Amino acid sequence: MSTAPNTTKKKKMSPYKLRGRLADFGYALPALLFFIVFTYYPVVELFRISLTNWNLMKDNYAYVGFKNYIWLFSSTGTGLKRLTSSLSVTFLYTLGEVFGSCVLGLLLALLFNRMSRSFKIMRTLVILPKYVTISASALVFLWLYNESYGVFNQLYTALGVTPVNWLGNKDTALLSVIVFSLWRSVGYAMMIYLSAIKGLSQDYFEAAALDGANGRQIFRYITVPLIAPTTLFLGVTSFLAAMKVYQTIEMLTAGGPYEATNVIVYWIYSLAFKSYRLDRAAAVGVVFFLILLICTLVTMKWSDRKVNYDA
């Protein structure tokens, strides 16, 4: 049995349509070049440096393969111990800042969901710390946390409580840094949540009220699911920012005491510019990049199934 020949021909793209596509590519090209130069090329260069024995105290370096990764993951050396310790501190700090800023930001957004003049002033005061430089804010908190004349310890003394060395004690240093970070970030989270709540359709709330739902039920079953995309946005952006924290640690604790606040970015800095081992710092940086990439991909994959975008 013979079959009819396939007479379908591929349509030739018209010159007008081709010019349109080339124009679209031309518009996107500057952004693409920007990412290549400032994002992708540095990552490739970072991996290249991690394959060398580059010591800043020496004039030259040579390629040594995966020697730095062997040092980093070898159970007999100090690399793996320092990596796990630094990652633990980083994840604890990130968990505290992300969870705290999202919860406190949502509560403040619900509280300030009013349009009176006084509440506008209060919202401004809450978000203002976000736009104060970290260096200036850290100087204020260094004074507040001071063991001898800090405001917090002065209050403790007035209450008959023993003063605490907030930044010099390994049991309180990380918590003190998290409190400082929350003071700066909670206002931003509040404004993002407030914008999301203002944009919700009132039809959902009116229908729930007619069905006899109380305020707690409306918040749990309507407000929280509808602002889930906003929570995802804040969670991902806050997670990435908190994982890469450096300046806050540098200003307040310099990674101490006893490496209680030695987050991974500060450890990378110490390896490169205090120990002068740029090769090992690059290896840790590559591993850190892969960890952030995996965490982001897992989060986005999970959000596709769990987050409701209908609103």
N, C-alpha and C positions, 0 to 999 in steps of 0.2 A: 504494500500500500504506500503510495507516494504521498509525501507531505508537501503542502504548499510552501514555497520559499518565503522567508521572512522579509516582508517588504517595508518593515518599519525602519525609517532612517532617523538618525540623530539630527535633531534640529540645530542648525548653526546659529550661534549667538549673534544677535544683531550688533552692529557697531555702537549703537546708542547704549544698549545694555552693557556692553563691554566697557565703554567709557565710564558708565556709572559705577561699575564694580571697581575699576581702577581708581576712581575718585574716592570711593569709600575706603579702599586700602590705603590711599595716600593720607586720608584724614587720621587713620589709626596708626600710621607708621611712626609718627613722633612718640606716641605713648609706648609703642612696641620697642623702639630704640632705647627709650628711657629705662624700661624694665631690663633690657638686655645689658645695658651698660652698668646700671646701679643695683641690679638684683641678681640676674643669672650669672654674669661674669664674676662678681665677687664670690659666689658660691663655688664656682669652678676653681677659682684661684685659691680659695680656702682649702679645698680638697688637695690641690697641688702642693701647697705649703705643708699640709699634714703628712705628705710622703717624703719630707726632707728631714734633715737634722739641724734646722736653722736655729742657731743660738745667737742672740743679738750681741753677745760679747765677742763673737768671732766675725771675721771679715767675709767668709764664704760658707757655703753649705753644699751638701750633696744629697742625692736621692737615696733613701734607705728603705723604700717600700713601705710595708705596713708595720714597721718597728714601733712607731708611736701608738698604734692601736693595740699592739701586743702589750706595751707598757700599760695602757689604759685599762685593758680587760684582764690582765694577768692577776690571778688570785694571790700570787706570791709577792707582788709589789704593792706600792702605796696608791697607784693610780685608781684601781677599782674601789678601794676603800674611800678615797676622796670623792670619787664620782658619785657613789651611792649616798654618801653623807650630804654632798652638795645638792643632789637631786631631791633628797628628802626635805631639806630645808626649803628648797625652791617650791616644791609642791605644797608644803604646809603654808608657806607665805601666800601662794596663789589661792589655795582653798580659802584661807581666811579673808583675803581681799575680795575675791569674786563673790563668795557667798554673802559676806557682810555687806558689800556695796549693793548687791541685788536686793537683799531682804530689806535693808534700811532704806534704800532708794524707793522701793515700792511702798513701804509704810509712809514715808514722807510725802510721796506723790498722792496717796490717798488722803493724807492729812491736809495737804495744801491744794487740794482740788477745789479751790474756791477762787472767786474773781475779785474779792475786795482789795482795796488798796493796801491794807495792813499785811495781808497774806502775800501780796506781790513783793513787798519789802522783805519779808521773811524768806521767801524763796530766793531772792537776790543774795541775802546774807549766807544762805546755805550753799549756793553754787559758787560764790566768790572765791573760796580757797582753791578751786580747780585752776584758776587763772593767776594764782600767786606762784612765783617761781619756787622750785623745790629747795633751792639753796636758802632763800629767805625764810621759807616755812620751817626748814630744818633747824635754822638758828633759833627760832622761837621755841621749837619743841626741845631743843637741847637745854634751853633755860627752864622749860617746864619740867623736864625729866631730871634736872640736876639733883644729885643726892644731898647736897648741903643746903642750898637755898632755893631749890625748885618749888614751884607752886604746889605740885602734887604732894611732895613730902612735907611742905609747910602745913597743908591740910591734914595730913596723917599725924603730924606732931600735935596739932591742935586737938585732934580726936584721941590722942593718947596711943596711937599706933606707931610701931617702929618704922622709920623711914626705909624706903626701898631703893636700891641702886638699879633703876629701871633699865638702863642701857649697859651697865657693867656686870649684870648678873645673867648667866646663861639661861636661867629659867624664865626670865621676864623680858629679855632683849628682843626676841622675835615678836612677841605679843605687842611690845611697845612700838615696834616698827609697823606692824599691821594697823594699829590704832592710828598712827600718823597717816598711813596711806588711805585708810577709810575716811579720815577727816578731809582729805583732798578729793576723793573720788565719789563720795556718796551724793554730792550735789549734782554731779553730771548724770548719775543713774536716776536721780529723782526727776530731772528735767526730761530725760528720754521716756521714762514711764509716764510722766504727766502728759506728754504729748500724745502717747499711745492711748491713754485713757480718754483724753479729750476727743480723740478721733473715732471712738467706738460709737456705733449706732445705738440710740436710745431705745430702739424697738425691742432689743433683747431684754433690757432691764424692765421695760413696761410689761412685756409678756410674762416675765418671771414674777413680777409683783402681782399681776392679775391671777396667777396660779397659786399665790399664797407663799412664795418663797421669802424668807427673811434675809436680812443683810448679809449674814455669814454665808448662807447658801448661794446668794447671788455672787458674792466675791469668789467662792470656791469653784462653782460650776459654770460661771459665765465670764467674769472678769479675768481670772487667771488663764483659762484656755484661750481667750481671745487675744491676750497680750503675750502669748507664748512666742510668736516671732520676735517681739521686742526683747523678751528674756533671752532668747537664743542669741540675738545680736549683741546684747550686753555681755552675755556669758562668754562668747567667743572673743570679742574684742578685749574684754577685761582679762581673760585668761592669757591671751598672747602678751598683753602689756605687763601683767604681773609676772609672768615667767621670765621676761627680759629685764626685770628691775635691776638697776645698777646705781643710779645717782642717789637714791634714798639710802641705800646701804652705805655708800661711800661717805655721805654726809653725817650719818648718825652713828654707825658702829664700825665701819671699815672691816666688815666681815666677822668681827668678834662679838662677844668674848668667847674664846675657845672655839672659834668657828661656828658659833651658834646661829649666826646670821650670814654665813658664807654661801650665798646663793651662787648658782652656776655661772652667771655672767660675771660676777665679781671674781670668781675663781679663774675664769678665762683671762680676765684682766691681770690678775696676780701672776699667772703663769707667764704671760707675755711680757709684762713691764716691771715685774718685781723679781721673778726668777729668770727672766730673759729667754725663756724657752718658747719661742714663737711657734715651733713645730708642734709641741704638745698642746699649746693653746688652740692651734688650728684643728687638731684632732678632736679635742673636746668640743670645739665649735661645730664641727661636722656632725658629731653624735647628737648635739643639742638641736641642730637644725632638723635632723631626722625625727627626733622625738616630737618637736613642735608640728612637723608635717603629719605624722601619724595621728597625733591627738586631734588636729584640725579635721583630717579626713574622717576619722571615726565619729566626731561630733556632727559633721555635716551629714554623714550617712544615717546616723541615728535620728537626726532632725527630720529627714525626709519621711520617716515612718511615724514619728511621734508628735510633730509640731503641726498645728492647724493654721493654715494661711487664709482661711475663708474670710476673715475680717479685713 
